[in-house]
């Protein structure tokens, strides 16, 4: 396993992404999709959905916060002083006519980050957080609303040939995977969300991790519901390590149990 981890880390550093096959069991995917069904039942009818703070919407999704098949790798890639930064459910129904929706059924090329952008050195943006994308629908073929990326672009100054996702860039690829596969990438990788011209509905669930000194996107503080019966590791990932803000920058070892990993 250590050898594979070394290869994964090298690939991530060089190419800016990992696609891991069969991470979640069929039963776990089924339960997650049942949770997604319940969430969508509470949302207005739409061709596309962006649901933030999705860990708050269902315990099945919250269980991915410390998913044991993924979290150790994130610690290797980003370090141990980390927290949950974002949980974001995206659903894109078939949309062959490219109908524009309020929740953006397709997204042009970009790097994630705040506005104005993260600081740059020599034109390059460092890695500030890492996203884990759990694929919950059949994304095994392109043009199903897949995520497009430019491999290695996290190490380049952001200057794509075109920002328009409808144009095919010379070095782009589409991430194709099966339900239960996991796609991992840093926020500075150039990526886009393409239109869905298939008959399949895209379902992807993103959980992002950042250093604990960054403000999370989902909440100011986690809810009591998320904290109930939380393990020390989950409490760390929910950002609850100390009442003293100084410890977000300089934590005691006891506050960050992931250091043991």
N, C-alpha and C positions, 0 to 999 in steps of 0.2 A: 504493500500500500504506500510506503514511504517513497518508493521509486515513482509510482504513478503521481503522487502528490508533487514531486519535484518536476516531473514533466508538465503537469498542469500549470504550475506556477510559472515555469519558463514560457509556456505557450501564452498564458495570460499576459505576461509582461511584454512579450514580443508582438502578439497579434491583437491583444486587447479584448479577448473574449474566450469563453469556454462553452461548449455544448456537451452536457453530460447526459447520457442515455439511461432511461429506465430508473431514475432516482426515486420516484414515487410509485408505490404499488397501484395496481388497478383499483383495489378497494379504496385507497386514499384518494385517488382521482375521482372516483364515483362520489365519495362523501363531500369532497370539495365542490364538485359540480352541483350537488344537491344544495349546498350552502349558497352557491352563486344563484341558483334558481330562486331561492327564497329572497335574496337581495334584489334581484331584478323584478320580482313580483311587487316590490315596494317602490319601484322607480317608475316614472312616466314612460310610456311606450316610446321607443326611439330606435333608430338604426344603429346607434353606437352609444356606449356608456363609458364614463370614467368615474369610478367610485374610489375616492380617497379615504384614508383611515379605515380601510376595509377590515383590518384586524378587529376593529370595534364592532363590526356587523355580525360576526359569527365566530364561535369558539373554534370551529374547524379551521378557519383561516388563521386565527390567533395561534394555533398550534404550530404554524410554520415559523413563528418568530425564532424559535430555537431548534429548528428541524435538525436532528442529529446527523443526517447524511450530508448536510450542506454547511452548517455553521463552523465546523472545524476548518474547512477550507477557507471560509471568509476570514477567520482569525489568522490563518497563514498569509492571506493576501493583504489584509488591511491592518493587522495588529489586534491586540486584545482589548484595548481601551475603546470599545465600540458600543453603539446603540442602534436600535431600529430608527431609521431616518424617515422612511415612507413605506406605506402599504397601499397599493394602487391596483385596483381591478379594472381591466379594459376588456370590453366586449364589442366586437364589430360584426354586425350581421351582413349577409350578402348585399352588396351595393354596386352592381355592375354599371349603374349610371353615374357613379361618382357624385351622388347627391350630398351636398354640404350639410352637415348637421351641427347643432349647437355644441356638441361635445367632441367635434373634430373626428370624423371617421377616417381621416388620414392626416399625417403630420409631416411637414417638410423637414429637410435635413437640418440637424442641430446637434449641439452638445447640451447636456442637461446643466442646470445651474441657475443661480439667481440673476436678477437684473438690477444693477449692472453685473457683469460676469465675475466669476472667481478671478483673483489676481493672476496675471500672466507673467512669466519670466522668459524673455527672448521670444515672445509670441506664443509660448506653449502654456497650456493649463495643466496643472498637476491633477492627480487623482485625489478627489476629496471624498467621494463615496462610491460604493459598489452596489449594483442592483442584481438581484436574483429573480429571474423570470421563470415561473412555473407554468409550463404549457399544459393546458387543460382540455384542448380540443385537437382535432387532427390537423396539424400544420405541416404535414409531411411533404406537401407540394407548395411551390411558390404561388404568389398572387392570391393568397388567402388572408390578406391583411397582415402578412408576415412583417417582422421587424427587418429592415434593411440596415446593413452596416458596411463600413469601409475598414477591413482588417488593417491593423497597425496605425490607424489614424489618430489614436490617442497620443502618439508620439510625434504628431505633425501639427504645424500651425493650421488652424481651422481656415481652410480656403477651398471648399468644394467647387467642382466645375459648375454646379448649379445647385440652388437650394430647393428646386422643385422636385418633389418625390415622384412625379409622373415621368420624369426623365430618367433614363438608365445611365448611371455613371459608369465609367470604364472599369473601375475597380470595386464596384459594389457586389455584395452577395446578399441573398435572403436567408434568414435563419429558418430552417425547416426542421420540424421535430414532431414526435408523437406525444400523445397524452402521457404525462409522467416524466418527460424529459425536462431538463433545466438548462437555461441559458444565463450565463453570468457575464457582466460587462461593467466597466467603470463609467462614470458620468461623462468623462471627457472623450469617449469614443464617439465618432460621428455616426449618427443613426437616424432613422426615420421610420414612420409607420405608414405602410403602403395601403392603398385602397383594397377592399376585398371584392374581387371579381369572380369568386367561386360560388358554389352552392353551400359551402360550409360556414358556420359561425365561428369566428375567432374568439377564443377565451384565453386570456393570459393574466396571470396574477404576479405583480411585481412587489418584492420586498427589498428595500434598500437599507444599507448599513453605512454609518458614518462614524467618525471619531465622536466621542461623547461630549466634547466641548462645542460641537455644532448644535444649532437649534434644529430639532426635528420638524418636518413638514406637517405631520399628522395632528399634533396636539402640543399644548404648553406643558401639561403634565398628563400622564396616563390616567384613565378612569379607574375607579375602585373595582370595577368589573374585571379589567385586565390585570389588576394587581392581586386579586383574590387568589390565594393559594399559590402565588407565583414562587418559583424556585429562586435561589440567589442569582443564578445566571439570567433567568428571565427578568428579574428586577433590574439587573444591570442593563439588559438590552432595552428595557423600558425607561432607562435614564434615571432610575431611583437609586442613587448610590450614596447621597449625602445631603444634609440640609445646608451645607456650606458650599456656595458656588465655586469657591476656590478649588474644591476637590474635583471639579470637572476638568480642570487643567492639570492638577497634580493630585491624583487619587492615591490613597493608601492601598496597598496590595489587597487588603481585606475587602475593599470596595469593588474590586474588579476580578471576580472569581475566574473569568476567562483567561487570566494570566497563567493559570496552571496548565493551560493547553499549549 
